[in-house]
Amino acid sequence: MTNQQSTRSDSPPRQLRLEATSALNVEAAGTSDDGPSLPRFRMVAYNGTPMRVAGWRYPVVLDLAGLDIPSQTLPVRYAHDPIVGVGHTDSVRIEGGN
């Protein structure tokens, strides 16, 4: 292998994909006077654990104290895939640092 082949680019990655393990609680949909209600779930999206992110040499940690949540209604995506929506949020908050 030549030196030219083994040189890594110092440019930042063009895409960032974050993956994390989280707890997920799913409740069966109920009914109301207006008809069937939407299925609901709760999840912890991030718990402070350092993440291994493709394209980054060192583990990534998010500072949730500086997080600004501009909207409580956000799409929820399966595996962060922009095509595969699984629902939407009606509440986003930080509880106990998570």
C-alpha positions in Angstrom: 0.0 0.0 0.0 1.4 3.4 -0.9 1.4 6.4 1.4 -1.2 8.0 -0.9 -3.6 5.1 -0.5 -3.4 5.1 3.3 -4.0 8.8 3.8 -7.4 9.6 5.3 -9.3 12.7 4.4 -9.5 15.4 7.0 -12.7 16.8 5.7 -15.8 16.3 7.9 -18.3 13.6 6.8 -21.1 14.7 4.5 -23.7 12.9 6.4 -24.2 12.2 10.1 -26.1 9.2 11.4 -26.7 8.8 15.2 -27.7 5.5 16.6 -28.6 4.8 20.2 -30.3 2.1 22.3 -33.4 3.3 24.1 -36.3 2.0 26.2 -39.6 1.9 24.4 -43.1 1.4 26.0 -46.0 0.7 23.6 -49.7 0.9 24.6 -52.6 -0.6 22.7 -54.9 1.9 21.1 -58.1 2.6 22.9 -61.4 4.1 21.7 -63.1 7.3 22.6 -66.4 9.0 21.7 -64.6 10.3 18.6 -63.6 6.8 17.4 -60.4 4.9 17.8 -57.5 6.8 19.3 -54.0 6.7 17.9 -51.5 4.2 19.3 -49.1 5.9 21.8 -45.6 5.2 23.0 -43.0 6.6 25.3 -39.3 6.5 24.6 -36.0 7.8 25.9 -34.2 9.1 22.9 -30.8 9.7 24.5 -29.5 8.9 28.0 -26.1 10.6 28.0 -24.1 7.6 27.0 -21.2 8.3 24.6 -22.2 7.3 21.1 -20.0 5.8 18.3 -20.9 7.8 15.2 -19.8 6.7 11.8 -17.2 9.2 10.4 -16.2 10.5 13.8 -13.0 9.3 15.5 -14.1 9.8 19.1 -17.3 9.0 20.9 -20.0 11.8 20.7 -21.8 13.1 23.7 -24.7 15.5 23.5 -25.1 18.4 25.9 -28.9 18.4 26.5 -28.7 21.4 28.9 -28.3 23.6 25.8 -31.0 21.9 23.8 -33.7 24.1 22.3 -36.9 22.3 21.5 -38.7 24.7 19.0 -41.7 22.4 18.5 -43.5 19.7 20.5 -44.8 18.1 17.3 -42.0 16.3 15.5 -41.9 13.2 13.2 -40.7 9.9 14.7 -38.7 7.9 12.2 -37.8 4.2 12.2 -34.0 3.9 12.3 -33.7 7.7 11.4 -34.9 6.8 7.9 -36.6 9.9 6.5 -38.9 7.7 4.4 -40.2 5.4 7.2 -42.4 7.4 9.6 -43.8 5.6 12.7 -45.7 8.5 14.2 -45.3 11.9 15.7 -44.6 13.5 19.0 -47.1 15.5 21.1 -44.5 16.2 23.9 -40.7 16.4 23.9 -38.9 17.1 27.1 -35.8 16.5 29.1 -36.4 14.6 32.4 -33.6 13.8 34.8 -30.9 14.6 32.2 -32.5 12.3 29.6 
